[in-house]
Amino acid sequence: MRIIIFLFTSIILLISSQSGILASSQTDSVIVKKDIPYSSRDSAKTRLDLYLPARSGGLRPGVLLVHGGGWRGGDRTQWGELARVLAKNGFVCASAGYRLLPEHPFPAAISDVRLAMDYFKSHAAEYSLDPKKVGAVGSSAGGHLVALLATIGPGDRLGDEEGKLSWDTRPQAVACYNPVLDFVNEPRIWPHQLLIFNETPEQALSLYLEESPALRVKGGEPPFLFLYGTQDDLTPEEKSRAMVTSLAAAGAPVEVAFFHGMKHGFGYSLVLPEQVRAAGVVADFFKRRLRY
C-alpha cells in the first residue's frame, strides 16, 4: 500500500497524535553505553553509542542513527536527544560515527554505515533487539547515507568490497531529515561535488550514479519518511520529489512531513515546538512501520 502525505491537513493529522507518544514514557530511564567499536579498524570514528530502554520487555525494535555534516564533519553525539526520546519509547538505539572526507573518500562512509548496521544486528541478543525490525534515521549527509543503505541489497558489494558482512544491512524503515539524494540531477549542492568525489560527473558518472539513492530505486525498498523544514534552503523538499515518485511507483510507502520555520539540520535539538513535533513524527513512524 502506498502512503504519500503532502497536504498540510494530512500532516497535521499525523502529528496531532504525537504529544502522547513523547509524554507517555518520559519517566522511563535510558541506559547509555558509549564508544563501542563496530569495526576492526577501531578508529575514533568507527564507533557507536547505544541508548537502551531501561525497562525489560522481550525483544524490541531498533533504530540506527547516522549524523550529518557534509560527509566532512559532525559526530555521533549529535543524535543524543532524539536517541533518548526513541529509547524512552521502547526502541534500542545505536548512534554511529563514520570515516569522513577528505581523508576517507567514498565509499568509506557507506562502508562504515553498513558495518555499523551489521554489528548492531549481529549483537541483537545482547541488547534485546529484534534484528528483523531495525529502522534508520539520518539528517543531510546522514540522510543520504541511510537512504543509500536502504537501496543496497545483500548481493551488492557497495561498501562491502571484502564480503565480510553477516547480515542484510538494509533497514526495515527509513526516516530522512532534509537528505541529499541525487548527485547527478540535483542542482549543485554544498559542498561542491568535486569536494566529495574529486572528479566531475563527466569524469566519474558511474560513481555519481552508484552513490545517488534516488537513482537506485528498483523495488523492494522499505517505508520512507522525509522530514523538511520550510526554511531549509540547502536541501528543500523539491529535491526529494524524484525519489518520492520512484519509491511510490515501486510500491514503497512514502510519507513527507513539513515543519514550519525550521532550517537545515533542525532535527538534532529538541528545544523548539516544531523540533519536538518532528521527534514525535519519527517515533510514530517507526512504531507503525516496525509494528511495535
C-alpha positions as a Markdown table, in Angstrom:
| # | Residue | x | y | z |
|---|---|---|---|---|
| 1 | Met | 0.0 | 0.0 | 0.0 |
| 2 | Arg | 1.3 | 3.4 | -0.9 |
| 3 | Ile | 1.1 | 6.2 | 1.6 |
| 4 | Ile | 2.1 | 9.6 | 0.3 |
| 5 | Ile | 1.5 | 12.6 | 2.6 |
| 6 | Phe | 1.9 | 16.0 | 1.1 |
| 7 | Leu | -1.0 | 18.1 | 2.3 |
| 8 | Phe | -0.7 | 20.1 | 5.5 |
| 9 | Thr | -4.0 | 18.8 | 6.7 |
| 10 | Ser | -2.8 | 15.2 | 6.4 |
| 11 | Ile | 0.4 | 16.1 | 8.2 |
| 12 | Ile | -1.5 | 17.8 | 11.0 |
| 13 | Leu | -3.5 | 14.6 | 11.4 |
| 14 | Leu | -0.2 | 12.6 | 11.5 |
| 15 | Ile | 1.4 | 15.0 | 14.0 |
| 16 | Ser | -1.7 | 15.6 | 16.2 |
| 17 | Ser | -1.2 | 12.3 | 18.0 |
| 18 | Gln | 2.5 | 12.8 | 18.8 |
| 19 | Ser | 2.3 | 14.5 | 22.1 |
| 20 | Gly | 1.1 | 11.3 | 23.7 |
| 21 | Ile | 4.0 | 9.4 | 22.2 |
| 22 | Leu | 6.6 | 11.8 | 23.7 |
| 23 | Ala | 4.9 | 12.2 | 27.0 |
| 24 | Ser | 3.8 | 8.6 | 27.6 |
| 25 | Ser | 7.2 | 7.3 | 28.8 |
| 26 | Gln | 9.1 | 10.4 | 29.9 |
| 27 | Thr | 9.7 | 8.9 | 33.3 |
| 28 | Asp | 11.5 | 5.9 | 31.9 |
| 29 | Ser | 15.2 | 6.0 | 32.2 |
| 30 | Val | 17.7 | 5.3 | 29.4 |
| 31 | Ile | 20.9 | 3.3 | 29.7 |
| 32 | Val | 23.7 | 4.8 | 27.6 |
| 33 | Lys | 26.8 | 2.9 | 26.6 |
| 34 | Lys | 29.4 | 4.9 | 24.7 |
| 35 | Asp | 32.4 | 4.4 | 22.4 |
| 36 | Ile | 31.7 | 0.9 | 21.2 |
| 37 | Pro | 33.9 | -0.2 | 18.3 |
| 38 | Tyr | 31.9 | -1.7 | 15.4 |
| 39 | Ser | 34.8 | -2.2 | 13.0 |
| 40 | Ser | 38.2 | -3.9 | 13.1 |
| 41 | Arg | 39.6 | -0.6 | 12.1 |
| 42 | Asp | 38.7 | 0.7 | 15.6 |
| 43 | Ser | 39.3 | 4.3 | 14.8 |
| 44 | Ala | 37.7 | 7.1 | 16.8 |
| 45 | Lys | 35.1 | 7.5 | 14.1 |
| 46 | Thr | 34.1 | 3.8 | 13.6 |
| 47 | Arg | 32.3 | 3.6 | 17.0 |
| 48 | Leu | 28.8 | 3.8 | 18.2 |
| 49 | Asp | 26.9 | 4.9 | 21.2 |
| 50 | Leu | 24.0 | 2.8 | 22.5 |
| 51 | Tyr | 20.8 | 4.2 | 24.0 |
| 52 | Leu | 18.8 | 1.3 | 25.6 |
| 53 | Pro | 15.4 | 1.3 | 27.2 |
| 54 | Ala | 15.8 | 0.6 | 30.9 |
| 55 | Arg | 12.7 | -1.5 | 31.2 |
| 56 | Ser | 12.9 | -5.1 | 30.2 |
| 57 | Gly | 10.2 | -6.5 | 27.9 |
| 58 | Gly | 11.3 | -9.0 | 25.4 |
| 59 | Leu | 12.7 | -8.2 | 22.0 |
| 60 | Arg | 12.4 | -4.6 | 20.9 |
| 61 | Pro | 12.7 | -2.9 | 17.6 |
| 62 | Gly | 15.9 | -0.8 | 16.9 |
| 63 | Val | 17.0 | 2.4 | 15.2 |
| 64 | Leu | 20.4 | 3.2 | 13.8 |
| 65 | Leu | 21.1 | 6.9 | 13.8 |
| 66 | Val | 23.6 | 8.4 | 11.3 |
| 67 | His | 24.7 | 12.0 | 11.7 |
| 68 | Gly | 25.2 | 14.7 | 9.0 |
| 69 | Gly | 28.0 | 17.3 | 8.5 |
| 70 | Gly | 28.6 | 17.4 | 4.7 |
| 71 | Trp | 30.4 | 14.0 | 4.9 |
| 72 | Arg | 33.3 | 16.0 | 6.2 |
| 73 | Gly | 32.3 | 16.8 | 9.8 |
| 74 | Gly | 29.8 | 16.0 | 12.6 |
| 75 | Asp | 29.8 | 13.1 | 15.0 |
| 76 | Arg | 27.5 | 10.5 | 16.6 |
| 77 | Thr | 26.7 | 12.7 | 19.7 |
| 78 | Gln | 24.6 | 14.9 | 17.5 |
| 79 | Trp | 21.7 | 12.5 | 17.8 |
| 80 | Gly | 21.8 | 12.1 | 21.5 |
| 81 | Glu | 18.5 | 13.9 | 22.2 |
| 82 | Leu | 16.5 | 12.0 | 19.6 |
| 83 | Ala | 18.1 | 8.7 | 20.6 |
| 84 | Arg | 16.9 | 9.3 | 24.2 |
| 85 | Val | 13.4 | 10.0 | 23.0 |
| 86 | Leu | 13.3 | 6.9 | 20.9 |
| 87 | Ala | 14.8 | 4.8 | 23.7 |
| 88 | Lys | 12.1 | 6.1 | 26.1 |
| 89 | Asn | 9.6 | 4.9 | 23.6 |
| 90 | Gly | 11.0 | 1.4 | 23.7 |
| 91 | Phe | 13.5 | 1.4 | 20.8 |
| 92 | Val | 17.0 | 0.1 | 21.1 |
| 93 | Cys | 19.1 | 2.9 | 19.5 |
| 94 | Ala | 22.6 | 3.0 | 18.2 |
| 95 | Ser | 24.2 | 6.3 | 17.0 |
| 96 | Ala | 27.1 | 5.6 | 14.7 |
| 97 | Gly | 30.0 | 7.6 | 13.5 |
| 98 | Tyr | 31.9 | 7.0 | 10.3 |
| 99 | Arg | 35.1 | 8.0 | 8.5 |
| 100 | Leu | 35.0 | 11.4 | 6.9 |
| 101 | Leu | 36.2 | 13.3 | 3.8 |
| 102 | Pro | 38.7 | 14.3 | 2.6 |
| 103 | Glu | 40.9 | 11.7 | 4.3 |
| 104 | His | 38.5 | 8.9 | 3.6 |
| 105 | Pro | 36.8 | 9.2 | 0.2 |
| 106 | Phe | 33.7 | 7.4 | -0.9 |
| 107 | Pro | 32.7 | 4.6 | -0.4 |
| 108 | Ala | 34.3 | 4.7 | 3.1 |
| 109 | Ala | 31.3 | 6.4 | 4.7 |
| 110 | Ile | 28.7 | 3.9 | 3.4 |
| 111 | Ser | 31.1 | 1.0 | 4.1 |
| 112 | Asp | 31.2 | 2.1 | 7.8 |
| 113 | Val | 27.4 | 2.6 | 8.0 |
| 114 | Arg | 26.9 | -0.9 | 6.6 |
| 115 | Leu | 29.4 | -2.3 | 9.2 |
| 116 | Ala | 27.6 | -0.4 | 11.9 |
| 117 | Met | 24.2 | -1.9 | 10.9 |
| 118 | Asp | 25.8 | -5.4 | 10.6 |
| 119 | Tyr | 27.3 | -5.0 | 14.1 |
| 120 | Phe | 24.0 | -3.8 | 15.6 |
| 121 | Lys | 22.1 | -6.8 | 14.2 |
| 122 | Ser | 24.9 | -9.3 | 15.0 |
| 123 | His | 24.7 | -8.2 | 18.7 |
| 124 | Ala | 20.9 | -8.2 | 18.8 |
| 125 | Ala | 20.8 | -10.8 | 21.6 |
| 126 | Glu | 22.9 | -8.6 | 23.9 |
| 127 | Tyr | 20.6 | -5.7 | 23.5 |
| 128 | Ser | 17.2 | -7.4 | 23.5 |
| 129 | Leu | 16.9 | -6.2 | 19.9 |
| 130 | Asp | 14.7 | -7.8 | 17.2 |
| 131 | Pro | 17.2 | -7.8 | 14.2 |
| 132 | Lys | 14.2 | -8.1 | 11.8 |
| 133 | Lys | 12.8 | -4.8 | 13.0 |
| 134 | Val | 15.6 | -2.2 | 12.7 |
| 135 | Gly | 15.0 | 1.3 | 11.2 |
| 136 | Ala | 17.4 | 4.0 | 10.4 |
| 137 | Val | 17.4 | 7.8 | 10.7 |
| 138 | Gly | 19.8 | 10.4 | 9.3 |
| 139 | Ser | 20.0 | 14.1 | 8.6 |
| 140 | Ser | 21.5 | 15.8 | 5.5 |
| 141 | Ala | 24.6 | 13.7 | 4.7 |
| 142 | Gly | 23.4 | 11.2 | 7.2 |
| 143 | Gly | 20.0 | 11.2 | 5.4 |
| 144 | His | 21.9 | 10.4 | 2.2 |
| 145 | Leu | 23.7 | 7.5 | 3.9 |
| 146 | Val | 20.6 | 5.9 | 5.4 |
| 147 | Ala | 18.7 | 6.3 | 2.1 |
| 148 | Leu | 21.6 | 4.8 | 0.3 |
| 149 | Leu | 21.7 | 2.0 | 2.9 |
| 150 | Ala | 18.1 | 1.1 | 2.1 |
| 151 | Thr | 18.9 | 0.6 | -1.6 |
| 152 | Ile | 21.8 | -1.8 | -1.1 |
| 153 | Gly | 20.7 | -5.5 | -1.2 |
| 154 | Pro | 22.7 | -8.4 | 0.3 |
| 155 | Gly | 24.3 | -9.2 | -3.1 |
| 156 | Asp | 25.5 | -5.6 | -3.6 |
| 157 | Arg | 29.2 | -5.1 | -2.8 |
| 158 | Leu | 29.0 | -1.3 | -2.5 |
| 159 | Gly | 30.6 | -0.7 | 0.8 |
| 160 | Asp | 31.4 | -4.4 | 1.3 |
| 161 | Glu | 34.2 | -5.0 | -1.1 |
| 162 | Glu | 35.7 | -7.7 | 1.1 |
| 163 | Gly | 32.4 | -9.6 | 1.6 |
| 164 | Lys | 32.6 | -9.5 | 5.4 |
| 165 | Leu | 29.1 | -8.6 | 6.3 |
| 166 | Ser | 27.0 | -11.2 | 8.0 |
| 167 | Trp | 23.5 | -9.6 | 7.8 |
| 168 | Asp | 21.3 | -7.9 | 5.3 |
| 169 | Thr | 22.2 | -4.3 | 6.2 |
| 170 | Arg | 19.0 | -2.7 | 4.8 |
| 171 | Pro | 16.8 | -1.1 | 7.4 |
| 172 | Gln | 13.2 | -2.0 | 7.6 |
| 173 | Ala | 12.1 | 1.6 | 7.7 |
| 174 | Val | 13.9 | 4.9 | 7.0 |
| 175 | Ala | 13.5 | 8.5 | 8.3 |
| 176 | Cys | 15.4 | 11.2 | 6.4 |
| 177 | Tyr | 15.7 | 14.7 | 7.6 |
| 178 | Asn | 16.5 | 17.0 | 4.6 |
| 179 | Pro | 18.6 | 14.4 | 2.8 |
| 180 | Val | 20.9 | 14.6 | -0.3 |
| 181 | Leu | 19.5 | 12.1 | -2.7 |
| 182 | Asp | 20.8 | 12.7 | -6.2 |
| 183 | Phe | 24.3 | 13.8 | -7.1 |
| 184 | Val | 23.6 | 13.7 | -10.9 |
| 185 | Asn | 20.4 | 15.7 | -11.4 |
| 186 | Glu | 20.1 | 17.9 | -8.4 |
| 187 | Pro | 21.4 | 21.5 | -8.6 |
| 188 | Arg | 24.9 | 21.8 | -7.3 |
| 189 | Ile | 24.9 | 21.2 | -3.6 |
| 190 | Trp | 27.2 | 22.2 | -0.8 |
| 191 | Pro | 29.9 | 21.1 | -0.5 |
| 192 | His | 30.6 | 21.0 | -4.2 |
| 193 | Gln | 30.7 | 17.5 | -5.7 |
| 194 | Leu | 34.4 | 17.9 | -6.5 |
| 195 | Leu | 35.0 | 18.2 | -2.8 |
| 196 | Ile | 33.1 | 14.9 | -2.4 |
| 197 | Phe | 34.2 | 12.7 | -5.3 |
| 198 | Asn | 37.4 | 14.5 | -6.5 |
| 199 | Glu | 36.0 | 14.2 | -10.0 |
| 200 | Thr | 33.2 | 15.7 | -12.1 |
| 201 | Pro | 30.1 | 13.8 | -13.1 |
| 202 | Glu | 31.5 | 13.6 | -16.6 |
| 203 | Gln | 34.7 | 12.0 | -15.3 |
| 204 | Ala | 33.1 | 9.6 | -12.9 |
| 205 | Leu | 29.5 | 9.1 | -13.8 |
| 206 | Ser | 29.3 | 5.6 | -12.6 |
| 207 | Leu | 30.4 | 6.7 | -9.1 |
| 208 | Tyr | 27.8 | 9.5 | -9.0 |
| 209 | Leu | 25.1 | 7.1 | -10.0 |
| 210 | Glu | 26.2 | 4.5 | -7.5 |
| 211 | Glu | 26.1 | 7.0 | -4.6 |
| 212 | Ser | 22.7 | 8.5 | -5.5 |
| 213 | Pro | 19.8 | 6.9 | -3.7 |
| 214 | Ala | 17.2 | 8.4 | -5.9 |
| 215 | Leu | 18.7 | 6.7 | -8.9 |
| 216 | Arg | 19.0 | 3.3 | -7.3 |
| 217 | Val | 15.3 | 2.6 | -6.6 |
| 218 | Lys | 14.5 | -0.8 | -8.1 |
| 219 | Gly | 11.6 | -2.1 | -5.9 |
| 220 | Gly | 11.6 | -3.8 | -2.6 |
| 221 | Glu | 12.6 | -0.6 | -0.7 |
| 222 | Pro | 11.3 | -0.2 | 2.9 |
| 223 | Pro | 8.9 | 2.6 | 4.0 |
| 224 | Phe | 10.4 | 6.1 | 3.9 |
| 225 | Leu | 9.6 | 9.2 | 5.9 |
| 226 | Phe | 11.1 | 12.5 | 4.6 |
| 227 | Leu | 11.1 | 15.5 | 7.1 |
| 228 | Tyr | 11.7 | 19.0 | 5.8 |
| 229 | Gly | 11.9 | 22.5 | 7.4 |
| 230 | Thr | 10.1 | 25.1 | 5.5 |
| 231 | Gln | 13.1 | 27.4 | 5.7 |
| 232 | Asp | 15.7 | 24.9 | 4.5 |
| 233 | Asp | 17.5 | 26.5 | 1.6 |
| 234 | Leu | 20.2 | 23.8 | 1.2 |
| 235 | Thr | 18.1 | 20.7 | 0.6 |
| 236 | Pro | 14.5 | 21.8 | 0.3 |
| 237 | Glu | 11.6 | 19.4 | -0.2 |
| 238 | Glu | 11.6 | 19.7 | -4.0 |
| 239 | Lys | 14.9 | 17.9 | -4.2 |
| 240 | Ser | 13.2 | 14.7 | -2.8 |
| 241 | Arg | 10.4 | 14.6 | -5.3 |
| 242 | Ala | 12.1 | 12.4 | -7.8 |
| 243 | Met | 12.9 | 9.7 | -5.2 |
| 244 | Val | 9.4 | 10.0 | -3.6 |
| 245 | Thr | 7.9 | 9.4 | -7.1 |
| 246 | Ser | 10.2 | 6.5 | -7.8 |
| 247 | Leu | 9.6 | 4.9 | -4.4 |
| 248 | Ala | 5.8 | 5.2 | -4.7 |
| 249 | Ala | 5.9 | 3.8 | -8.2 |
| 250 | Ala | 7.9 | 0.8 | -6.9 |
| 251 | Gly | 5.3 | 0.2 | -4.2 |
| 252 | Ala | 7.1 | 1.5 | -1.2 |
| 253 | Pro | 5.1 | 3.5 | 1.4 |
| 254 | Val | 6.3 | 7.1 | 1.4 |
| 255 | Glu | 5.5 | 9.9 | 3.9 |
| 256 | Val | 6.6 | 13.5 | 3.7 |
| 257 | Ala | 6.2 | 16.0 | 6.6 |
| 258 | Phe | 6.9 | 19.7 | 6.9 |
| 259 | Phe | 7.9 | 21.7 | 9.9 |
| 260 | His | 7.2 | 25.4 | 9.9 |
| 261 | Gly | 10.1 | 27.8 | 10.2 |
| 262 | Met | 12.7 | 25.1 | 10.5 |
| 263 | Lys | 16.1 | 25.4 | 8.8 |
| 264 | His | 18.6 | 22.7 | 7.6 |
| 265 | Gly | 19.7 | 20.3 | 10.3 |
| 266 | Phe | 16.8 | 21.1 | 12.7 |
| 267 | Gly | 16.4 | 17.5 | 13.9 |
| 268 | Tyr | 19.3 | 17.3 | 16.3 |
| 269 | Ser | 18.0 | 19.7 | 19.0 |
| 270 | Leu | 14.6 | 19.3 | 20.8 |
| 271 | Val | 14.1 | 22.8 | 22.1 |
| 272 | Leu | 11.6 | 24.4 | 19.7 |
| 273 | Pro | 8.0 | 23.0 | 19.4 |
| 274 | Glu | 8.5 | 22.0 | 15.8 |
| 275 | Gln | 11.7 | 20.1 | 16.7 |
| 276 | Val | 9.7 | 18.2 | 19.4 |
| 277 | Arg | 6.9 | 17.6 | 16.9 |
| 278 | Ala | 9.4 | 16.2 | 14.4 |
| 279 | Ala | 10.7 | 13.7 | 17.0 |
| 280 | Gly | 7.2 | 12.6 | 17.7 |
| 281 | Val | 6.6 | 12.1 | 14.0 |
| 282 | Val | 9.7 | 9.9 | 13.8 |
| 283 | Ala | 8.8 | 7.9 | 16.8 |
| 284 | Asp | 5.3 | 7.3 | 15.5 |
| 285 | Phe | 6.6 | 6.4 | 12.0 |
| 286 | Phe | 8.9 | 3.7 | 13.5 |
| 287 | Lys | 6.1 | 2.4 | 15.8 |
| 288 | Arg | 3.8 | 1.9 | 12.8 |
| 289 | Arg | 6.3 | 0.7 | 10.3 |
| 290 | Leu | 8.2 | -1.6 | 12.6 |
| 291 | Arg | 4.9 | -2.8 | 14.1 |
| 292 | Tyr | 5.8 | -2.0 | 17.7 |
